[in-house]
Amino acid sequence: MRIAAFATVYGKIVMNRSAGIVVAVLLGLVVGYFAGREHVKYEMRTALSSAAEQFAQGLSNAFGGKSEDESERTEQKTKTATAESDPAIATYIANSLELYDLSADYKESYSGTVPGVTFKIKNVGDRSLDKVEVTIYFKDSSGNTIAEEDYHPVLVSNYSMSGNNTPLKPGYIWQMERNKFYSAKQVPSEWKEGSIDAAITEIRFTAQ
């Protein structure tokens, strides 16, 4: 019985290490391929950060138990899920955050011409934010909303691969890196260039 148990544990460790090596190699290849494309680097860092967090969570679930970091992420997700019914969050978004310099037009990317979005966010309140979600609504020539995209310009995470893994402090302004933009690859061709609405749809306060 002891030998069988040891073999099972050893097998899990080997599988864990093998999976980590495979993921590391794949991520390295992807980053290397896009290394020469400046605006893609920004999107890749965000995507890789999310992938790393999901991979870590998957390994933890596969081998049982919850780490301290995983418990924290679960608590944060719960807060996000109930944010729509939280008056404090709704009030802060309405009174303490400014979304401005909004722009959307067709831009050249590694995959061709795509809708590209840029904007700024200023925190005029008295709380730091670990997360800010912005939703962009794309409209056709008749003014009808035909698509939407969610972006997370501020997202503090233990697994972030971005160099800007910092909260949005009171009085601070978030602005995308020069010559970068958020792409919206799923927006249909019926979109009228430049016709959009935008809203801050979710935030998460920094723990005090």
C-alpha positions as CSV (number, residue, x, y, z in Angstrom):
1,M,0.0,0.0,0.0
2,R,2.8,2.4,0.9
3,I,4.6,1.7,-2.4
4,A,1.3,2.3,-4.4
5,A,0.7,5.6,-2.5
6,F,4.3,6.7,-3.2
7,A,4.0,5.9,-6.8
8,T,0.8,7.9,-7.1
9,V,2.3,11.0,-5.4
10,Y,5.5,10.7,-7.5
11,G,3.3,10.4,-10.7
12,K,1.5,13.6,-9.7
13,I,4.8,15.5,-9.1
14,V,6.2,14.4,-12.5
15,M,3.0,15.4,-14.3
16,N,3.0,18.8,-12.5
17,R,6.6,19.5,-13.6
18,S,6.0,18.3,-17.1
19,A,2.9,20.5,-17.5
20,G,4.9,23.4,-16.2
21,I,7.7,22.8,-18.7
22,V,5.3,22.5,-21.6
23,V,3.5,25.7,-20.7
24,A,6.8,27.6,-20.2
25,V,8.0,26.5,-23.7
26,L,4.8,27.4,-25.4
27,L,4.6,30.8,-23.7
28,G,8.3,31.4,-24.7
29,L,7.5,30.6,-28.3
30,V,4.5,32.9,-28.4
31,V,6.3,35.8,-26.8
32,G,9.3,35.4,-29.1
33,Y,7.1,35.3,-32.2
34,F,5.5,38.6,-31.4
35,A,8.5,40.3,-29.9
36,G,8.9,42.7,-32.9
37,R,5.4,44.0,-32.9
38,E,5.1,46.8,-30.4
39,H,1.3,47.1,-29.9
40,V,1.0,43.3,-29.8
41,K,3.4,43.2,-26.8
42,Y,0.9,45.0,-24.7
43,E,-1.9,42.7,-25.5
44,M,0.3,39.6,-25.1
45,R,1.4,40.6,-21.6
46,T,-2.2,40.9,-20.5
47,A,-3.2,37.6,-22.1
48,L,-0.1,35.7,-20.7
49,S,-0.8,37.1,-17.2
50,S,-4.4,35.7,-17.4
51,A,-3.2,32.4,-18.8
52,A,-0.6,32.0,-16.0
53,E,-3.2,32.7,-13.3
54,Q,-5.6,30.2,-14.8
55,F,-2.9,27.5,-15.2
56,A,-1.8,28.0,-11.5
57,Q,-5.4,27.6,-10.4
58,G,-5.9,24.5,-12.5
59,L,-2.8,22.8,-11.0
60,S,-4.0,23.6,-7.5
61,N,-7.5,22.2,-8.2
62,A,-6.0,19.1,-9.8
63,F,-3.8,18.2,-6.7
64,G,-6.4,19.2,-4.1
65,G,-6.4,22.0,-1.5
66,K,-6.3,25.7,-1.8
67,S,-3.3,27.9,-1.4
68,E,-3.4,31.2,0.3
69,D,-3.2,33.0,-3.0
70,E,-6.0,30.9,-4.5
71,S,-8.2,31.6,-1.5
72,E,-7.5,35.4,-2.0
73,R,-8.4,35.1,-5.7
74,T,-11.6,33.3,-4.9
75,E,-12.6,36.0,-2.5
76,Q,-11.8,38.7,-5.1
77,K,-14.0,36.9,-7.7
78,T,-16.8,36.7,-5.2
79,K,-16.6,40.5,-4.6
80,T,-16.6,41.1,-8.4
81,A,-19.6,38.9,-8.9
82,T,-21.7,40.9,-6.3
83,A,-20.4,44.3,-7.3
84,E,-23.5,45.1,-9.4
85,S,-25.5,45.2,-6.2
86,D,-23.0,47.1,-4.1
87,P,-24.0,50.7,-3.8
88,A,-20.5,51.8,-2.7
89,I,-19.0,50.6,-5.9
90,A,-21.7,52.1,-8.1
91,T,-21.3,55.4,-6.3
92,Y,-17.5,55.4,-6.6
93,I,-17.7,54.7,-10.4
94,A,-20.3,57.5,-10.9
95,N,-18.6,60.1,-8.7
96,S,-14.9,59.4,-8.5
97,L,-13.8,58.0,-11.9
98,E,-13.4,59.9,-15.1
99,L,-13.2,58.1,-18.4
100,Y,-12.1,60.5,-21.2
101,D,-10.0,61.0,-24.4
102,L,-12.0,58.1,-25.9
103,S,-11.0,57.2,-29.4
104,A,-11.9,54.3,-31.8
105,D,-10.9,53.8,-35.4
106,Y,-9.4,51.2,-37.7
107,K,-5.7,50.5,-37.0
108,E,-3.1,48.2,-38.5
109,S,-2.1,45.2,-36.4
110,Y,-0.2,42.0,-37.0
111,S,-3.4,40.3,-38.1
112,G,-4.5,43.1,-40.5
113,T,-6.8,46.1,-40.0
114,V,-8.8,46.0,-36.8
115,P,-10.9,48.4,-34.7
116,G,-8.5,49.9,-32.1
117,V,-9.6,51.7,-28.9
118,T,-7.7,54.1,-26.6
119,F,-8.8,56.1,-23.6
120,K,-7.7,57.5,-20.2
121,I,-9.0,57.0,-16.7
122,K,-8.5,59.4,-13.7
123,N,-9.2,58.4,-10.2
124,V,-10.5,61.6,-8.5
125,G,-11.7,59.7,-5.4
126,D,-10.0,58.7,-2.1
127,R,-9.6,55.0,-2.7
128,S,-7.0,53.0,-4.5
129,L,-8.2,50.5,-7.1
130,D,-6.8,47.0,-7.9
131,K,-9.2,46.5,-10.8
132,V,-11.0,48.7,-13.3
133,E,-13.0,47.2,-16.1
134,V,-14.1,49.3,-19.1
135,T,-16.8,48.2,-21.5
136,I,-16.8,49.6,-25.1
137,Y,-20.1,49.5,-27.0
138,F,-19.7,49.6,-30.8
139,K,-22.5,51.1,-32.9
140,D,-23.6,50.9,-36.5
141,S,-24.5,53.8,-38.8
142,S,-28.0,53.9,-37.3
143,G,-26.7,54.3,-33.8
144,N,-27.6,50.8,-32.7
145,T,-25.2,48.9,-30.4
146,I,-24.0,45.8,-32.4
147,A,-21.1,44.6,-30.3
148,E,-19.2,45.2,-27.0
149,E,-15.7,44.4,-25.6
150,D,-14.5,44.4,-22.0
151,Y,-11.0,45.6,-21.2
152,H,-9.0,45.7,-17.9
153,P,-6.6,48.6,-18.0
154,V,-6.0,48.2,-14.2
155,L,-5.7,44.7,-12.9
156,V,-3.4,43.9,-10.0
157,S,-2.5,40.2,-9.9
158,N,0.1,38.0,-8.2
159,Y,0.6,36.3,-11.6
160,S,0.8,39.4,-13.7
161,M,3.5,39.5,-16.5
162,S,3.0,43.1,-17.2
163,G,5.4,45.8,-16.0
164,N,2.5,47.9,-14.8
165,N,1.0,45.7,-12.1
166,T,0.1,48.6,-9.8
167,P,-3.2,50.0,-8.4
168,L,-4.8,53.2,-9.6
169,K,-4.2,55.5,-6.7
170,P,-6.2,58.6,-5.7
171,G,-5.3,61.5,-8.1
172,Y,-3.6,59.1,-10.6
173,I,-4.3,58.8,-14.3
174,W,-4.1,55.6,-16.3
175,Q,-3.0,55.9,-19.9
176,M,-2.0,53.2,-22.3
177,E,1.6,53.1,-23.5
178,R,2.5,55.3,-26.4
179,N,1.5,53.9,-29.8
180,K,-0.5,51.1,-28.2
181,F,-4.2,50.3,-28.4
182,Y,-6.8,47.8,-27.4
183,S,-7.9,45.7,-30.4
184,A,-11.5,44.6,-30.9
185,K,-11.2,41.7,-33.3
186,Q,-14.8,40.5,-32.9
187,V,-16.5,43.7,-34.0
188,P,-18.5,43.2,-37.2
189,S,-18.0,45.1,-40.4
190,E,-21.3,46.9,-39.9
191,W,-19.5,49.0,-37.2
192,K,-19.4,52.7,-38.1
193,E,-15.8,53.8,-37.5
194,G,-15.6,56.1,-34.5
195,S,-19.1,55.4,-33.3
196,I,-18.9,54.0,-29.7
197,D,-20.0,54.4,-26.2
198,A,-18.0,53.5,-23.1
199,A,-18.6,52.9,-19.4
200,I,-16.6,51.8,-16.4
201,T,-18.5,48.6,-15.5
202,E,-16.5,47.1,-12.6
203,I,-13.9,48.0,-10.0
204,R,-12.2,46.4,-7.1
205,F,-10.9,48.4,-4.2
206,T,-7.4,47.8,-2.9
207,A,-7.6,46.1,0.5
208,Q,-7.0,48.5,3.4
